[in-house]
Amino acid sequence: MNHAMVGLSVILTDAEYREIFREHAPRNVTFDSKYGICFRHVLSFLPQLVDIVEHDDTHRIFLVLESGHKNQGAAAAMLKEYKSIADRRLARMVKTVSYAGKRECFGVQASDMLAFTSLRIERDGLVQQVTTDITHDTFIEGHRHNRPYVFRIPITRETLAQLREGHIQLARWRRRYGQGALDAMSAAREAVNAYLETQYVT
């Protein structure tokens, strides 16, 4: 309560995932797992959220995930992909992803509590959903009352459909040019980001 500024709860239903991603899926396309989709959604939202809290180019984001999930390895690959294609300033902002158990990290404990509570809220309909614009004043108000806000971020059917199409297009690109070409493009972008980072720091 003294240090948390905001909670994010990403909502993805099993039914919509199966309907849009798994049913009639092309055999030669590898789709994200539910874990991967949720991580990708948080990753895309975090830099925007940091900008809203306080627009400051010195921010650095270090992601710590709870260890032990069978699909956790996808997070590092997604972060590498994100850093190779994202806006350069945002790519510099998000640094690394690591893993910790609940006994090792208070933040992971808090995140686990949030996830459990959010799941119960979704299943039992315990609170009214309120749509609001997330602004800097939202955080100031919450901090003043010592109560960080928890924002519900549903992954819409439209977002899932776009992500599915993106996976299909990427698979076609790989088949045409090869994984090596994609790796080379990502490495080049990462090198540019690294160079800009040195210029930025000095």
NORVEN-V121866 format. One record per pair of residues at least 6 apart in sequence whose ideal C-beta (glycine too) atoms are under 6 Angstrom apart, sorted by the first residue. I is the first residue (numbers start at 1). J is the second residue. If there is no record, write none. Layout:
I,J / I,J
This chain:
1,146 / 4,148 / 5,139 / 5,148 / 6,148 / 6,149 / 7,114 / 7,150 / 8,151 / 9,118 / 9,150 / 9,152 / 10,38 / 10,41 / 10,42 / 10,153 / 11,154 / 12,34 / 12,37 / 12,38 / 12,155 / 16,157 / 17,34 / 20,160 / 20,161 / 20,164 / 21,31 / 21,164 / 29,167 / 29,168 / 29,171 / 31,167 / 33,71 / 35,69 / 35,71 / 36,74 / 39,75 / 40,78 / 41,155 / 43,82 / 46,61 / 47,90 / 47,93 / 50,59 / 52,134 / 52,136 / 53,139 / 59,93 / 60,95 / 61,93 / 61,94 / 62,95 / 62,96 / 63,97 / 64,98 / 64,100 / 64,107 / 65,75 / 65,99 / 66,108 / 67,99 / 67,101 / 75,97 / 76,97 / 79,97 / 83,91 / 84,186 / 84,189 / 84,190 / 88,196 / 91,193 / 92,193 / 92,197 / 100,108 / 102,108 / 102,109 / 102,112 / 121,127 / 142,148 / 142,149
